[in-house]
């Protein structure tokens, strides 16, 4: 029998969806390892329609997706697709909604469906790691996806394969499902 792997749930929050025609909210979690060396974000629920993945995303993978973005430069949500192994079309937008709720992204002044960088990400991480957190067990599959690894090199502008995968979960189902490894990881770089 495998020993349970634990993490600290630092936050569970809701965020308004950010797509131009989107309505409803998503629920996301911010977690850390017990040593507070790694931070993860995962989407947990979608209160309306749309598939998504509950995989744990390292903050390093997310940061790699905004690397090179200049202050005030507008970007699309699809820039974050490379942070995911699953290819659900909603993943990137739902992650952008969570990042906006955390203040890490802001609506672009002239195009509110696009984003600009928000608050200092390093200050956010430092403040986050000061939160007490609730100890939770992660399934072994979740821990495997939570390892801090460099972002895959995906061209996030490639949206030609938007099909839902076995990793994706339908929004109306609020049951817990373990994150699984996906064998069709994209190749390329976090660029949008």
C-alpha positions, -999 to +999 in steps of 0.1 A: +000+000+000+013+034-010+016+060+018-006+091+012+012+121-002+003+153+015+001+190+005-011+222+021-042+237+006-035+274+010-066+287-007-099+276-023-115+305-042-140+312-070-133+334-100-154+348-128-147+334-162-128+358-184-139+347-220-156+374-240-189+354-241-184+334-209-207+334-180-204+317-146-175+309-123-148+284-117-134+272-084-096+268-080-072+258-053-037+271-045-015+244-028+020+240-016+042+211-006+047+206+032+082+222+030+066+252+012+091+249-016+066+244-044+033+261-053+006+246-074-027+258-088-055+235-100-090+241-113-116+222-093-150+231-106-169+249-133-204+260-124-216+259-160-208+240-191-173+232-204-147+205-199-115+211-180-086+194-164-079+192-126-042+186-131-018+203-106+002+231-123+035+242-109+039+279-106+071+276-126+051+262-156+027+291-153+054+317-150+072+303-181+040+311-201+044+349-193+082+350-196+091+378-220+058+397-216+065+434-211+046+455-187+013+466-202+016+441-231-018+424-238-019+386-241-046+360-248-056+333-224-044+306-248-009+316-239-014+293-208-023+262-227+013+250-226+011+247-188-013+218-192-007+182-204-045+179-211-057+197-242-092+208-232-099+242-249-111+257-216-080+250-195-061+281-204-091+305-200-100+289-166-064+293-154-064+329-166-095+335-145-078+321-114-047+343-121-069+373-124-087+365-091-052+363-075-043+397-090-015+382-111-033+392-143-055+422-150-079+430-178-061+448-207-074+484-207-086+484-244-094+447-247-109+433-215-109+397-228-071+400-230-048+402-200-018+422-188+005+413-159-007+423-125+009+424-092+045+413-084+044+375-087+074+371-063+055+391-036+024+370-042+043+338-037+060+351-005+027+362+009+010+330-001+036+308+016+029+327+049-007+313+049-013+285+074-030+260+050-049+228+055-031+195+052-047+173+025-038+139+009-030+138-028-034+107-049-001+093-062-012+104-097-016+140-085+018+140-069+033+128-101+019+157-120+029+181-093+067+176-096+084+209-103+096+206-139+103+231-166+074+241-187+068+221-218+078+238-249+044+243-265+032+268-290+001+279-272-013+294-303-019+259-317-056+254-309-063+229-337-066+200-313-092+212-288-108+178-283-116+168-247-094+140-234-097+113-207-081+138-183-108+163-189-138+164-166-173+176-175-182+207-155-215+195-140-198+166-122-186+179-088-170+146-078-134+143-070-113+126-097-076+121-096-054+139-121-038+115-145-008+117-167-016+124-203+004+107-229-001+133-256+018+163-242+022+191-266+057+202-279+068+237-284+072+268-262+049+289-240+042+316-266+009+331-276 
